[in-house]
Amino acid sequence: MPEASEAPEAPDASDASETPRAPRRRGRTTLLIAAAAVLGVVAGTCTGFVVQANREPTALPPLSQPVVKQAEGEVEPLSAAQDRHVKVDGDLRKLLLKRPKGAREPKFAAGVDGWMDIAEYADLYEKPQNAFGNLATDEFRRAAVTDWLVGGTYSVEIVLTQFRQELGLTAADYTANEQGFAGDEDDTDSWEIPGTGDGWAYVHNRPDTKPGYLPLYSAEAMATRGDIAMTVWVYDTKPIPKKKIMDLAKRQMERL
């Protein structure tokens, strides 16, 4: 990032996107919900046994059942526009927001050719080894990334992280945990992102400060669409308005 005139040197926006973030927290909420679900099943089973023991035996239905005639003709397959899996299983980079006119690529762009593997993604965190293990457990599949600079201080980074989800809804769990961390930061405003179901945007009003550098403000947004977790980061040397992060988040979710 170019040096500001008669002001301390502003950090390179590429460095901003590499600002260490704390490891994603594995909150107790999921464990408590799981425990409650197990207790609910046990309690329901016991109640069922008691009720059934006091009932008269019920006659079984006849074994012979009417044969349902198979429908004729072929089912027309969904078009690419209707079948979401066709869209998200293709080139994930095509679903990212396009770099706006006048914006430029950072000197050190995130990822390689718009992709980040699990090691590169884990390196975004304060404790990469812990993050790597969490991502592997959560069935990380791939991540597509784009970033850009506007002017001398404003930068944006967007990541679409896709999970295999063979064992659970890990994309939604991932987003919820990231949101929990973002919301816990001091002096932070947050808003639901309309039309997303689980999307939230956060503006951190307290900047990161280092001697010799301009203050660095940040905002972020997270939401889930199917097996994809969307994350948007915005950095600037002046406070970031709600409208800016909300607009980016809503437009990116529309593309999913």
SVG drawing of the C-alpha trace seen along z (x, -y; Angstrom):
<svg xmlns="http://www.w3.org/2000/svg" viewBox="-57 -16 64 77">
<polyline fill="none" stroke="black" stroke-width="0.4" points="0.0,0.0 1.4,-3.4 2.7,-5.6 0.2,-8.2 1.5,-11.8 2.4,-13.4 0.9,-10.5 2.3,-7.2 2.7,-4.5 -0.5,-2.5 -0.2,1.3 -0.3,3.0 -3.9,4.2 -2.5,7.6 -1.1,7.7 -4.6,6.7 -6.0,9.8 -3.4,11.8 -4.1,10.3 -4.1,13.3 -7.5,14.4 -8.1,16.5 -8.9,20.2 -12.5,21.0 -14.1,21.9 -15.8,25.2 -18.6,23.8 -20.4,25.7 -23.7,25.0 -23.4,28.0 -22.5,30.4 -25.4,29.2 -27.9,29.6 -26.5,33.1 -26.8,34.0 -30.4,32.7 -31.3,34.7 -30.0,37.9 -31.9,37.3 -35.0,36.5 -34.8,39.8 -34.3,41.8 -37.2,40.0 -39.5,40.5 -38.6,44.2 -39.4,44.8 -42.7,43.1 -43.6,45.1 -43.0,48.4 -45.3,47.4 -48.1,46.3 -47.8,49.3 -47.9,51.7 -51.3,50.5 -52.9,50.8 -54.9,53.7 -53.0,55.6 -53.6,54.0 -54.5,56.2 -51.8,56.4 -52.7,55.2 -53.0,57.8 -49.8,58.7 -51.2,58.2 -51.2,54.6 -52.5,53.1 -49.9,52.8 -49.2,49.3 -48.8,49.0 -45.6,47.5 -46.0,44.1 -45.2,44.1 -42.7,41.8 -39.4,40.3 -38.9,37.6 -37.4,34.6 -34.1,33.7 -33.6,30.3 -31.8,27.7 -28.5,26.3 -30.3,23.2 -32.6,25.2 -30.2,27.8 -28.1,26.1 -25.6,29.0 -24.6,28.3 -23.7,24.8 -21.8,25.4 -20.0,28.6 -18.5,26.7 -15.9,23.9 -16.6,22.3 -14.6,19.3 -17.3,18.3 -19.7,17.8 -17.5,15.1 -18.3,11.4 -16.4,9.9 -13.7,7.3 -15.3,3.9 -14.1,1.4 -11.2,-0.7 -10.2,2.0 -6.8,3.7 -5.3,7.0 -3.3,6.9 0.5,7.3 0.2,10.6 -3.2,12.0 -4.8,14.7 -4.6,18.2 -3.2,19.5 -5.2,18.7 -8.3,18.1 -8.1,21.3 -6.9,22.0 -6.1,25.5 -6.6,26.6 -3.1,25.6 -3.4,22.1 -6.8,21.6 -5.6,22.9 -2.7,20.4 -5.3,17.5 -5.7,18.4 -3.6,17.6 -3.0,21.3 -2.8,22.9 -2.2,26.4 -5.4,26.4 -7.3,24.8 -6.0,27.5 -7.3,30.3 -10.7,28.6 -11.1,28.1 -10.1,31.7 -12.6,33.0 -15.3,30.8 -14.7,32.4 -13.1,29.4 -13.5,29.9 -12.1,26.7 -12.2,22.9 -12.4,20.2 -11.1,16.7 -11.1,13.3 -9.6,10.0 -9.1,6.5 -7.9,3.0 -9.7,-0.3 -7.7,-3.5 -4.8,-3.4 -6.5,-1.9 -9.7,0.0 -9.5,3.8 -11.9,6.7 -11.5,10.4 -14.2,13.0 -13.9,16.7 -16.4,19.5 -15.5,22.6 -17.1,25.8 -17.5,28.9 -18.3,32.5 -21.0,32.8 -21.1,36.6 -21.5,36.8 -23.4,33.6 -24.2,30.0 -20.6,28.8 -20.9,25.7 -23.6,24.2 -21.7,25.3 -18.6,23.6 -20.5,20.4 -22.1,20.4 -18.8,20.8 -17.2,18.0 -20.1,15.7 -19.8,16.5 -16.2,15.3 -17.0,12.2 -19.8,11.2 -17.7,11.6 -15.2,8.9 -15.5,5.7 -17.2,2.6 -18.9,4.5 -22.2,3.9 -24.0,6.7 -27.1,7.2 -28.9,10.1 -28.4,10.3 -31.9,10.4 -32.9,13.4 -30.0,15.6 -31.5,17.5 -28.4,17.6 -26.3,14.7 -24.9,12.0 -22.7,8.9 -20.3,7.3 -18.6,4.0 -15.8,3.7 -15.6,0.1 -12.3,0.4 -9.3,0.4 -6.2,2.5 -3.3,0.1 0.5,0.5 3.1,-2.2 4.1,-3.8 0.9,-2.6 -2.5,-4.1 -5.4,-2.5 -6.9,0.5 -10.7,0.9 -12.4,4.2 -15.9,5.6 -16.9,9.1 -20.0,11.1 -20.8,14.9 -23.6,16.9 -24.3,20.4 -25.9,21.7 -26.1,25.5 -22.6,26.9 -20.9,23.6 -19.9,21.2 -19.4,17.6 -17.1,15.1 -16.5,11.5 -13.8,9.4 -13.4,5.6 -10.5,3.5 -9.9,-0.3 -8.0,-3.0 -11.3,-4.7 -14.5,-3.3 -16.5,-1.0 -20.2,-1.7 -22.8,0.9 -24.1,0.3 -20.7,1.4 -20.4,4.8 -24.1,5.5 -24.1,4.8 -21.1,7.1 -22.6,9.9 -26.1,9.7 -24.7,9.5 -22.4,12.5 -25.2,14.6 -27.4,13.8 -24.7,15.4 -25.0,18.6"/>
</svg>
